[in-house]
Amino acid sequence: PLTNQNGLITDLNTNSKLTSTNLAKNHKTDLLSLYKKLIEAGYLMDVEGKYILTDAGIAAGAEAKPNRYKKGENYFLWPDNLAL
């Protein structure tokens, strides 16, 4: 284990994860623009109006989770340091 500047034990493989909405806020953009950037970067695909996480997205550290509010759809968690 490694220690960060606050003396907390960290692991290089465990970055903080953000929802797409919070990632958009971090990048000072709206959600739709963020999704366009994620598609252009190859992290997401738009399949018949549903967003699908790609292998590149998974390799970048993203996760798809079932959306409890929209049946049959996912929401995404992204590394907080994801470069776009």
Sine and cosine of phi, psi and omega as CSV:
sin_phi,cos_phi,sin_psi,cos_psi,sin_omega,cos_omega
0.00,0.00,0.45,-0.89,0.02,-1.00
-0.93,-0.37,0.33,-0.95,0.03,-1.00
-0.91,-0.42,0.75,-0.66,0.03,-1.00
-1.00,0.07,-0.05,-1.00,-0.07,-1.00
-0.90,0.44,-0.32,0.95,0.03,-1.00
-1.00,-0.04,0.07,1.00,0.01,-1.00
0.99,0.15,0.14,0.99,0.01,-1.00
-1.00,0.03,0.62,-0.79,0.02,-1.00
-0.96,0.28,0.77,-0.64,-0.01,-1.00
-0.77,-0.64,0.20,-0.98,0.05,-1.00
-0.75,-0.67,0.71,-0.71,-0.03,-1.00
-0.86,0.50,-0.42,0.91,-0.06,-1.00
-1.00,0.04,-0.03,1.00,-0.03,-1.00
-0.89,-0.46,1.00,0.08,0.10,-1.00
-1.00,0.10,0.38,-0.93,0.11,-0.99
-0.93,0.37,0.58,-0.81,0.00,-1.00
-0.93,-0.36,0.60,-0.80,0.02,-1.00
-0.84,-0.54,0.53,-0.85,0.16,-0.99
-0.93,0.37,0.26,-0.97,0.04,-1.00
-0.85,0.52,-0.64,0.77,0.00,-1.00
-0.87,0.49,-0.72,0.69,-0.01,-1.00
-0.95,0.32,-0.55,0.84,0.08,-1.00
-0.90,0.44,-0.65,0.76,0.05,-1.00
-0.87,0.50,-0.69,0.72,0.03,-1.00
-0.87,0.49,-0.68,0.74,0.01,-1.00
-0.88,0.47,-0.55,0.84,0.00,-1.00
-1.00,-0.04,0.13,0.99,0.03,-1.00
0.80,0.61,0.77,0.64,0.02,-1.00
-0.61,-0.79,0.14,-0.99,0.05,-1.00
-1.00,-0.01,0.23,-0.97,-0.10,-0.99
-0.89,0.46,-0.69,0.73,-0.01,-1.00
-0.88,0.47,-0.67,0.74,0.04,-1.00
-0.90,0.43,-0.61,0.79,0.05,-1.00
-0.89,0.46,-0.72,0.69,0.01,-1.00
-0.86,0.51,-0.63,0.77,0.04,-1.00
-0.88,0.48,-0.68,0.74,0.02,-1.00
-0.91,0.41,-0.64,0.77,0.01,-1.00
-0.92,0.40,-0.58,0.81,0.07,-1.00
-0.93,0.38,-0.72,0.70,0.01,-1.00
-0.87,0.49,-0.57,0.82,0.00,-1.00
-0.98,0.21,-0.17,0.99,0.02,-1.00
1.00,0.04,0.18,0.98,-0.02,-1.00
-1.00,0.08,-0.44,0.90,0.00,-1.00
-0.76,-0.65,0.40,-0.92,0.16,-0.99
-0.80,-0.60,0.56,-0.83,0.10,-0.99
-0.98,-0.19,0.94,-0.34,-0.01,-1.00
-0.91,-0.42,0.96,-0.28,0.01,-1.00
0.78,0.62,0.70,0.72,0.06,-1.00
0.99,0.11,0.02,1.00,0.06,-1.00
-0.91,-0.42,0.66,-0.75,0.02,-1.00
-1.00,0.07,0.72,-0.69,-0.03,-1.00
-0.84,-0.54,0.74,-0.67,0.05,-1.00
-0.96,0.29,0.73,-0.68,0.00,-1.00
-1.00,-0.03,0.16,-0.99,0.09,-1.00
-0.86,0.51,-0.60,0.80,0.03,-1.00
-0.91,0.41,-0.61,0.79,0.05,-1.00
-0.90,0.44,-0.68,0.74,0.03,-1.00
-0.90,0.43,-0.68,0.73,0.02,-1.00
-0.89,0.46,-0.50,0.87,0.02,-1.00
-0.98,0.21,-0.14,0.99,0.05,-1.00
0.96,-0.27,0.11,0.99,0.00,-1.00
-0.98,0.21,0.41,-0.91,0.04,-1.00
-0.74,-0.68,0.58,-0.82,0.12,-0.99
-0.97,-0.26,0.73,-0.68,0.01,-1.00
-0.80,-0.60,0.56,-0.83,0.04,-1.00
-0.88,0.48,0.72,-0.69,0.03,-1.00
-1.00,0.06,0.90,-0.45,-0.06,-1.00
-0.96,0.27,-0.24,0.97,0.00,-1.00
-0.99,-0.10,-0.42,0.91,0.00,-1.00
-0.84,-0.55,0.99,-0.13,-0.08,-1.00
-0.85,0.53,0.72,-0.69,0.03,-1.00
0.99,0.14,0.04,1.00,0.02,-1.00
-0.89,-0.46,0.30,-0.95,0.02,-1.00
-0.91,-0.42,0.37,-0.93,0.28,-0.96
-0.91,-0.40,0.25,-0.97,-0.13,-0.99
-0.84,-0.55,0.59,-0.80,0.13,-0.99
-0.92,-0.39,0.73,-0.68,-0.10,-1.00
-0.84,-0.54,0.54,-0.84,0.12,-0.99
-0.86,0.52,0.66,-0.75,-0.05,-1.00
-0.92,0.39,-0.26,0.96,0.00,-1.00
-0.97,-0.25,0.36,0.93,-0.02,-1.00
-0.89,0.47,0.81,-0.58,0.03,-1.00
-1.00,0.05,0.73,-0.68,0.06,-1.00
-0.81,-0.59,0.00,0.00,0.00,0.00
